[in-house]
Amino acid sequence: FSAWLVGFIEAEGCFSIYKPNKGTSMVASFDISQTNGEILILAICKYLSFSQNVYRDETNSFKIKVSSVRSVENVINFMKNAPVKLKGHKKLQYLLLLKDIRQITRYTKKINIPDIY
């Protein structure tokens, strides 16, 4: 499942850093979605130990977006220990996330961010 999940993240996942409101600090997030894929997204949430709720939009696309320190740490640990690695643009997106997370004290105080991917 873990090798498959890396491929699914490559196709349907997103790593991002954003500023939710003026005056607030930056937030790291990971999200993944699948049209008509509620069971699949729920299985991914369980596998990565996410506690957030799955959201369904008007196009019947099921999504999960996490930004809590614990959830981001779970994603980083999964990616670090996965049997295969991301490739191409998604790898760049992930590496930029790791680089930016090193500047956000909310995450650096609690997560051991890997130097090598």
C-alpha positions, -999 to 999 in steps of 0.1 A, spaced: 0 0 0 28 25 8 44 22 -26 10 27 -43 2 57 -20 34 75 -31 22 71 -67 -12 83 -57 3 113 -40 23 120 -71 -9 122 -91 -35 136 -67 -16 151 -38 -4 186 -31 22 201 -7 19 238 0 28 267 23 5 296 27 -4 325 50 -40 321 61 -45 357 73 -26 389 75 -5 390 106 -4 352 110 25 330 105 29 306 75 12 272 75 23 240 58 -3 218 44 -9 185 25 -40 177 7 -53 149 -15 -85 143 -33 -103 118 -55 -137 121 -74 -161 94 -61 -133 82 -38 -146 85 -3 -135 50 8 -101 56 -7 -96 90 10 -108 75 43 -83 47 40 -55 72 33 -66 92 64 -65 60 85 -31 49 71 -15 83 78 -34 88 111 -52 120 102 -79 131 125 -94 157 102 -127 152 85 -130 143 48 -148 170 28 -170 163 -2 -176 191 -27 -203 197 -53 -186 176 -79 -185 145 -55 -148 149 -51 -136 138 -16 -108 158 -1 -86 159 30 -64 189 38 -41 187 68 -19 214 84 -16 204 120 19 198 132 11 161 140 -4 155 105 24 172 87 48 152 107 30 120 98 32 128 61 70 136 64 77 104 83 57 84 57 76 100 28 109 95 45 103 57 51 83 49 19 99 22 -3 98 45 -34 103 82 -38 85 110 -55 97 121 -89 95 152 -111 74 182 -101 59 166 -71 93 158 -57 102 195 -62 70 206 -45 78 183 -15 114 195 -13 103 231 -13 78 223 15 106 208 36 128 239 29 100 263 39 90 243 70 125 249 84 116 286 86 84 280 105 89 276 143 55 260 147 69 229 129 107 231 136 102 229 174 83 196 171 93 179 139 126 163 130 128 175 94 150 153 72 180 168 55 179 143 26 150 130 6 
